[in-house]
Amino acid sequence: TTQVAALTTAQLAALMTAQVVKLTTAGLAAITTGRISALTAAQMAVFKTAQIIALTTDQVAVLTTAQIASLTSVQVAAMETADLVAITTGRISALTTAQIAALTTDQVVALTTSQTAALTTAQIASLTTSQLVKLETADLVAITAGRISALTTDQAAALTSDQIAVLTTAQAAALQTADLAAITTERISALTTTQAAVLTTAQLAGLTTAQVAALETADLAAITISRIGALTSAQTAALTTDQVVALSVYQIASLKTAQTAALTTNQIVALTTDQVAALTTAQIASLTTAQIVAMETADLVSITTGRISALTTAQTAALTTDQVVALTTGQVAALSTAELAALSTAQLVKLETSDLAAITTGRISALTTDQAAALTTDQVVALTTAQAAALKTAQVAALTSAQVVALTTAQAAALTTAQIASLTTAQVVALQTADLVAITTGR
């Protein structure tokens, strides 16, 4: 031991590999830190496991980059954890990918935060999944966003819930779309609200439908309005009703028409009144008839008068009688001539009299003869004199005798010459004497 300790750097460097392997562990440990660096890469490569273990922490700390790189995977795996953590961050990056892959889980756990942060993208990519899950959360967050993107799909899938939860927003945003999509549904729910908020449109679009459905409501609500539109139609349809309810009115209004059209009837039912009120004209027009029918009456009446006119004729014709009854006076007044004409007679007779009276004269004339003939006597009575005068002659001629009897004196007095001329003999007979008297002599 004394003799080995006395060897000069030149003498150490001149030792044959056959001599190096004969060095006792005590003798090796006696070499000063100033001289240990004299050993060549070839000499280091023949060290036995016992010799590697015998190296002191101080000796390992001064090993050169070339010496560290010369170690075999077996030698690296034999290194004591205290010795491993003594390697400087500048030299830890000298480890080859094979050496990194050979580290034991105990060694991975022992790595300092600084050492982990110094690992290259190639070294990180070489970590086995068994090694990766052993990285302490403090060490994981020290890896730069640029290097976290080096994770393979298998590595990303292996991340624990605790590891996912501690990723910085920069790291979360740097994950490859394929890597994020590889995370299990159980672990995707570990994403924090701040992490969810920074996911890119590409990352969101790359999530599986199962992952989307597994996102916590708070996380989904944190997605920016500019990125919520990145969800595919399939992803949108996969949202749970709780998730749908959690969406802000701004997120709802930002959905693309393909997304709103993809909503299931259960999701439509789950929409809150405020969410339905936030739907844009284009979104409303994109809804299927099945979605319209599924809409709760309280939600339907929340649609503004400016947007109710966005309903297509097919959507209008699909409204249930309960929905028709629920329409507000303002909404009915806002219906276009095409929408009014699309109402079935069964729907029309459900319009409340106050709603019917709110329809403009220009639109009341859009009613078909079948619709005119279907009006209840209460509805006929509710027509304003201006509406009565606006009826087309074909509509007047289509009125039943019961409807003619229901006409008020004021309505009869408002009939035009052309309307009176269009009355059938049966209708004239049905006119009440007071109504006949009300008709001016000029008519």
Disulfide bonds with the S-S distance in Angstrom:
none
